[in-house]
Amino acid sequence: MRTPITRKLLLALIIIALLGAALWYWKKPAHKVAAAAPIPVRVVQVSRQDVPKYLTGIGTVQSLQSVTVRPQIDGILAKLAVKEGQWVKQGDLLASIDDRAIRASLDQARAQLGQSQAQLQVAGVNLKRYKDLSVDNGVSRQTLDQQQALVDQLKATIEGDQASIAAAQVQLSYTQIRSPVTGRVGIRSVDEGNFLRVTDTQGLFTVTQIDPIAVEFALPQQSLPTLQALVHGSEPAQVKAFVDGDSDNGTLLGTGHLSLIDNQVSATTGTIRAKAQFDNKGQTLWPGQLVNVSLQSELLRNALVVPPQVVQRGVDNHFVYRVKANSVESVAVKVVYQDSSLTVIDGVAAGDTLVSDGQSRLKPGSTVEVVKQPPPAVADTTVEPQP
């Protein structure tokens, strides 16, 4: 059994040990906390520039005029005056149909006209004589009226003969098939010597206008107010056509202007069709070709521009990291316009330094170290000696 003296001694030793431990803790040298290493980032400067806004879609190249050449009379195809793929002008002779039967009919109609004119001349002389005799009652009134009727009949016959001649001339003109438009001849489907009929639906070939040319495309119905403003604008809206990509990585085929929009919105697709016209002297656009279309809808002047990777998506809004001295701060911004090459924002000032790479490790107040962009690769211009 422990005595009270032993308990007091044990308690005193515990107190002394606690005091010693506390004294050692407060007297020990303090360890320095290692400072966090700065986060390497790349930065860009906010710049101002004019930025065009575009509406994009997929379009089909269409000829302004494409005509299927068909015969207007039955007959044998006597001659083809053009070759496949040949360029022709409006009014050029394309083909000829055997016209011998029509020329014979025309000659017959002209001969009939001459006969009727001779008969009219004789009837007119007799009518004048009968009128002179009727003054002294030398001829009856009935005879005079009959002669007058004969003259009127022959005049009507002459008019009919003249109409027959005109009809034969029209038929004769159909034997010379001429181009109704300026364009390019397509693949021929009929050879010389074949008998052509008016009821043939296939036709001889097509003549398609290539320059100028049109592109038809569709845009969402939400774009209708913009399209209406562009069509009625003081200056034609610029339209660009690309192949194998868009305005960033595609091949530019041509630049034209918006010419019209359709008179109704498609109820099935919710889109509205529009058409643009292009000068096509280089023949880079071809009827039936599928192209990507960019329509300039607006020009943002003095816009604040940054690369797309600068802007970050937050829970409720967009933000950027702005560099201040050696640290960064988060700044909420509004995205005004964005495409694959740039972003127009609002909420910063021109000349601000923003982080363009390394945002994943950042938070407001983080210390950063700006890393310079790597130098661009220099192409090897060494010229190999010629053997």
Residue pairs with C-beta under 8 A, 6 or more apart in sequence:
36 367
38 326
38 367
38 368
38 369
39 358
39 361
39 362
39 366
39 367
39 368
39 369
40 358
40 368
40 369
40 370
40 371
41 321
41 323
41 328
41 355
41 356
41 357
41 358
41 359
41 362
41 368
41 369
41 370
41 371
42 355
42 356
42 357
42 358
42 370
42 371
42 372
42 373
43 323
43 353
43 354
43 355
43 356
43 370
44 306
44 307
44 310
44 353
44 354
44 356
45 351
45 352
45 353
45 354
46 304
46 305
46 306
46 348
46 349
46 350
46 351
46 352
46 354
47 304
47 305
47 306
47 350
48 302
48 303
48 304
48 305
48 350
49 302
49 303
49 305
50 299
50 300
50 301
50 302
50 303
51 299
51 300
51 303
51 305
51 337
51 342
51 344
52 296
52 298
52 299
52 300
53 296
53 297
53 298
53 299
53 300
53 337
54 247
54 294
54 295
54 296
54 297
54 339
55 219
55 223
55 226
55 294
55 295
55 297
56 246
56 292
56 293
56 294
56 295
57 217
57 218
57 219
57 292
57 293
57 295
58 217
58 218
58 290
58 291
58 292
58 293
59 215
59 216
59 217
59 218
59 241
59 276
59 290
59 291
59 292
59 293
60 215
60 216
60 217
60 288
60 289
60 290
60 291
61 213
61 214
61 215
61 241
61 285
61 286
61 287
61 288
61 289
61 290
61 291
62 213
62 214
62 215
62 216
62 275
62 287
62 288
63 183
63 208
63 209
63 210
63 213
63 214
63 287
64 209
64 212
64 213
64 214
64 277
65 180
65 181
65 183
65 208
65 209
66 183
66 206
66 207
66 208
66 209
66 287
67 179
67 180
67 181
67 183
67 206
67 207
67 208
68 203
68 205
68 206
69 94
69 95
69 177
69 179
69 203
69 204
69 205
69 206
69 207
70 198
70 200
70 201
70 203
70 204
71 77
71 97
71 174
71 177
71 196
71 197
71 198
71 200
71 204
72 174
72 198
73 97
73 102
73 171
73 174
73 175
73 198
74 195
74 196
74 197
74 198
75 97
75 98
75 99
75 101
75 175
75 195
75 196
76 97
76 98
76 193
76 194
76 195
76 196
77 95
77 96
77 97
77 190
77 191
77 192
77 193
77 194
77 195
77 196
77 204
78 96
78 97
78 98
78 99
78 192
79 95
79 96
79 192
80 94
80 95
80 188
80 191
80 192
80 204
81 92
81 93
81 94
81 95
81 96
82 88
82 92
82 93
82 94
82 95
82 185
83 185
84 185
84 186
84 187
84 188
84 205
85 184
85 185
85 186
86 184
86 185
87 183
87 184
87 185
88 94
88 179
88 182
88 183
88 184
88 185
88 207
89 179
89 182
90 179
90 180
90 181
90 182
91 178
91 179
92 178
92 179
93 176
93 177
93 178
94 177
94 178
94 179
94 185
94 204
94 207
95 177
95 204
96 175
96 176
96 177
97 174
97 175
97 176
97 177
97 196
98 175
99 172
99 175
102 168
102 171
102 172
102 175
103 172
105 168
105 171
106 165
106 168
106 169
106 172
109 161
109 164
109 165
109 168
110 165
112 161
112 164
113 158
113 161
113 162
113 164
113 165
116 154
116 157
116 158
116 161
117 158
119 154
119 157
120 151
120 154
120 155
120 157
120 158
123 147
123 150
123 151
123 154
124 151
126 147
127 144
127 147
127 148
127 150
127 151
130 139
130 143
130 144
130 147
131 144
133 139
134 141
134 144
177 204
179 207
180 207
181 207
181 209
182 209
183 207
183 208
183 209
183 210
184 207
184 208
184 210
185 205
185 206
185 207
186 205
186 206
186 207
186 208
187 205
188 204
188 205
189 202
189 203
189 204
189 205
190 196
190 202
190 204
190 205
196 204
208 287
210 280
210 283
210 286
210 287
211 279
211 280
211 281
211 283
212 277
212 278
212 279
212 280
213 277
213 278
213 280
213 285
213 287
214 259
214 275
214 276
214 277
214 278
215 239
215 241
215 256
215 275
215 276
215 278
215 285
215 291
215 293
216 273
216 274
216 275
217 273
217 274
217 275
217 276
217 293
218 266
218 269
218 271
218 272
218 273
218 274
219 227
219 271
219 272
219 274
219 295
220 270
220 271
220 272
221 265
221 270
221 271
221 272
223 272
223 297
224 261
224 265
224 272
226 297
226 298
227 258
227 261
227 272
227 274
228 261
230 237
230 258
230 295
230 297
231 237
231 258
231 260
231 261
236 257
236 258
237 257
237 258
237 295
237 296
237 297
238 255
238 256
238 257
238 295
238 296
239 255
239 256
239 257
239 258
239 276
239 278
239 293
239 294
239 295
239 296
240 247
240 252
240 254
240 255
240 256
240 293
240 294
240 296
241 252
241 253
241 254
241 255
241 256
241 276
241 278
241 285
241 291
241 292
241 293
242 250
242 251
242 252
242 253
242 291
242 292
242 293
242 294
243 250
243 251
243 253
243 289
243 291
243 292
244 250
244 251
245 251
245 292
246 292
246 294
246 340
247 294
248 339
248 340
248 341
250 292
253 284
253 285
253 291
254 278
254 279
254 280
254 282
254 284
254 285
255 278
256 276
256 277
256 278
256 279
257 276
257 277
258 274
258 275
258 276
258 295
259 275
259 276
259 277
260 274
260 275
261 272
261 273
261 274
261 275
262 272
262 273
262 274
264 272
265 271
265 272
266 272
266 273
274 295
276 293
276 295
278 285
285 291
300 336
300 337
300 344
303 336
303 337
303 344
304 344
304 345
304 346
304 348
304 349
304 350
305 342
305 343
305 344
306 320
306 342
306 343
306 345
306 354
306 356
307 342
307 343
307 356
308 338
308 339
308 340
308 341
308 342
308 343
309 356
309 357
310 320
310 343
310 354
310 355
310 356
311 318
311 319
311 320
311 333
311 335
311 338
311 343
311 345
312 318
312 319
312 320
312 321
312 359
314 332
317 332
317 333
317 334
318 332
318 333
318 334
318 335
318 345
319 330
319 331
319 332
319 333
320 330
320 331
320 333
320 345
320 347
320 348
320 354
320 355
321 328
321 329
321 330
321 331
321 354
321 355
321 359
321 362
322 328
322 329
322 330
322 331
322 348
322 352
322 353
322 354
322 355
323 353
323 354
323 355
323 368
323 370
326 367
326 368
326 369
327 365
327 366
327 367
327 368
328 355
328 362
328 364
328 365
328 366
328 368
329 364
329 365
330 363
330 364
331 347
331 348
332 347
333 345
333 346
333 347
333 348
334 345
334 346
334 347
335 343
335 344
335 345
336 344
336 345
336 346
337 343
337 344
338 344
348 354
355 362
355 368
358 368
358 371
362 368
